[in-house]
Amino acid sequence: MTTAYGGRTRFPVVLLLAPLLAGLVLAGLGLAHPAPARAAVTKAAKAAEGDRIPAYDISARVGTDGSVAVRERFTYDLAAARPTPLNWAVPIRFTSAGESADGRDQATGQVVSVHDLAVRMDGRPVRTYHDHQAWWYTIWIGPDGTTPAGRHSYEVSYVLRGLVTSPSDQLRGTNGPRSAGMWWNAVSAHDEPIDRVRLTVTAPEAPVRVSCTITDDAAPCRAGVSGSTVTFTAAGLPGRSAVTTYAELPGVHADDSTAILPGVKATLRSNLAGPGAMAGLPAGAVWGVTALLAAAVVVGLVLVARRPRLPRMAVRDTGALVTVAGLVLAYFLARYDLVWWALPVVCFGAALVVISPMLPSSGAHRPAGAAPAPCGPKPVAPTR
């Protein structure tokens, strides 16, 4: 075929883009893979008669920077199996109304982000499905998309940022909070009744002004401080009862910077530690696809090296385009912990740019002494 750089080549340029096209297709398949499971669990199964939560224990440790490391341990006792996974959620956005310094009404927003999420069921790591919403971050816990009957224990650990807020400058020196405060919807409303709730919060210094409430005052909630730890306890909670706690935390310097994206934020650490976790894919599948893409890159580079008539500029420009496309792909895949799928594409494009000057020039294949055939009309002898 004729290239835009002059000359002809038999090399199909589409082969240069094969790894990129494969990456895009596989990425689409990977992101769509958990979709059927998520679609199936859009509505959680209703609690059956006899279902209950015997114990719900939460331990939290607040850092001096305002981060909150949480570990939840709870047990479900189900009378019958459910066709959907277990639903677990944490609120990530709050809005409150108040009065500004000049006396005008204003609404303030608080955004919480979730990091380093890990889930175990019956003592073993379990696959989860993530559901990003505007106000809640939800996961569905179930090894095969269902919840078996019987008693099952769960453990969810994560880190919250943005939950602890600094006191308002206008309230310092008044009856308002003088230290960082933490309003926490620690236990969301479950359909099942909860026999016992115990929540401990450990801070750098002794918490003050502690309190807790139950939805509709359905049960008493007690709070007690011992050293730098406050313990909240409640028992006999009916279904749809949430537990909300409050504590002021001296010695904590909260960062009130505005969060850009609520919910779980994928990081380089999460991509390294849990490939495919945010997409609900096992790490083995992610590594398998990465290996296939890497093999395609090697084949593509071998084909390029064995084609002597490839224009150098065409190879260089194609490599630059593939590199840019790979970086864009990496940006979108990183949030799903699938950045590994984009790395072979980026490496392929960069390799094309590097090897393009090493390719033989378009005239290097001509035999020595050969000269191009003369063009134009043949000379005509003059007539007499």
Buried (B, 14 or more C-beta within 10 A) or exposed (E): EEBEBEEEBEBEEEBBBBBBEBBBEBBEEBBEBBEEBBEBBEEBBEBBEEBBBBBBBBBBBBBBEBBBBBBBBBBBBBEBEBEBBBBBBBBBBBEEEEEEEEEEEEEEEBBBBBBBBBBBBEEEEBBBBBBBEEEBBBBBBBBEBBBEEEEBBBBBBBBBBBBBBBBBEEEEEEEEBBBBBBBBBBBBEBBBBBBBBBBBBBBBBBBBBBEBBBBEEBBEBEBEBEEBBBBBBBEBBEBBBBBBBBBBBBBBBBEBEEBEEBBBBBBEEBBEEBBBBBBBBEBEBBEEBBEBBBEBBEEBBEBBEEBEBBBBEBBBBBBBBBBEBBEEBBEEBBBBBBBBBBBBBBBBBBBBBEBBEEBEEBEEEEEEEEEEEEEEEEEEEEEE
